[in-house]
Amino acid sequence: MHLLAVYCFLLLITFIQPLFGCSNTHPNKDVLTLATFNIAWLGDDKDPETIKRSDEDIARIADIIQETSADVIALQEIENIQAIQRILALLPDYGGVLGTRGKSQNVGFLYKSSLQIQNIGEYLPLAVDPSRNRPGYVIQVKKGNFDCIIMSVHFKSTSRFDSTDELRAESRTMRMEQSKRAIAWMDSILRKQNEKDIFIIGDFNDFPKRSKEPTLKNLSESPLGTFLTGDLKSCKYPHLYAIDHIYASSAASMRFTLGSEHMIDIHSMYPKDVAEKVSDHCPVILQFDITKPDND
């Protein structure tokens, strides 16, 4: 009877592990692990807060980030550097950078302190309307034989506040223009011929397979790169495609570890009220081979 109980317990653990989104990504010196995570109004714990988070909520966010095993994590919806510090206090192996011109929803990065990082800063042209859009944030990363340039982005949403056809059309137009400017940014770097490995990572507020009124076609139809996450479905709404993506230049996509793309499903890990204090998004994670010779 005792052996049967042990067997049943092990079987149960095997069954629930994928439900709880446990990462198949573990620290690996031969890969660069990239992730993107919109942490939904992460604030500095000073009123007013759109989402008030306790120390326990912050600890859960840090646990999720640790679970990604990511070397670099693109962040969105961060109020300020003090908000990042709440997480970094629990992640001693990470550092962080953040923009300042996105009002209360800035973009930036967390990264393993062991990496070689060059902080390039905010990419202002991505904010089509600076009063309503966020700039991108750019860093250069080197691990092993792989060096790359990465921009964290948060494109204009079409939200419930876009309450008329005109406002919804305007939001789509802005997002399409951001897509155009993002691929132009990648093209400008590739034309300099000093870097071929480029990523655009973050919350695109749309999916590349949209057929009706697509807004990301400047990226999805470009020969310069590809959405490596285009088939991922939303963790919160499984019948819909995900809107958090990793877009890679053609050279960078050649290093992609096939099958490494996945999410950590926080909505399976926690009750609804707890999950919502983590985020309404889930981290998206991919791996890239760093053992091949440098190509630039």
C-alpha positions, 0 to 999 in steps of 0.5 A: 500500500505504501508503494502504491501511495508513492507511485500515485504521488509521483504520477500526480506531480508528473501530471500537474507540472505542465498545468502550472507552467513550470519552465522547460528552460533551465540555466544553460551556459550554451544558450541565451534565454530571452523573455518578455513580461508585461507586469501590468501596472507595476508601481513603487508602492506609493499611492495612487497605485492602479494595482496595489501589491503586497510584499507577497505579491511582489515575491510571487512576481520575483518567483515567476521571473526566477522560474523563467531562468531568463538571461534577459527579460524585456519589461512593460508597464513599469512605473519607475525605477523604484518599482523595479527595485522592489523586484530586484531586492529579491533577485540578487543575480539580476540588474535592471534598466528602465525608460522614463518617458512612458509616464506610468507605463515604462519599458525596460529590462532585467538581465543577469548581472553576469552578462556583458550589457551596453545600455543604449537607452530609449528609442523615442521615434517609437512613440508616434504620439509622445503624449499617448505612446511609449518609446522603446528601450534598447540594450546590447547584450553579449553572452558567449559567441553571441552578441545582439541588440534588443529593443523592448516595446509596448505598442498602442493598445485598442482598449475599452477606452477606445469607445468609438469606431474613430478611436479604435481606428486611430489606435490601429493606425498608431500601432501600424505606424509603430510596426513600421518604425520598429522594422525601420529601426532594425533595417537601419542597424542592418544597413550599417553591417556591424550587427546582424542579430537584432530582436524586438521584444514585448507587448505588441497589443496584436498578433501577427496572424491577424487577417482582418485589419492587421497592424503588424504587417510591416513586421510580419511581412518583412524579409528582415525578420520573423515572429518566432512566437506567432503560434503561441496562444494567450494564457488568459484567453486560450482561444485567442493568439498571444500579443506578447512576442519575440521578433528576431532578425533573420540572422538571429532566428538561425540561432533559435532553439526549436521547441524552446518557445513557451509561456509560464501560465500564471493563471494555472498556478494561482487563484484568479485574485492572486494571479491578477496581482501578478499580471494579466500577461504571462512571460514568453520565453525562448532560447538561442544557441551561443556556441556558433561562431559570431557572424558579425 
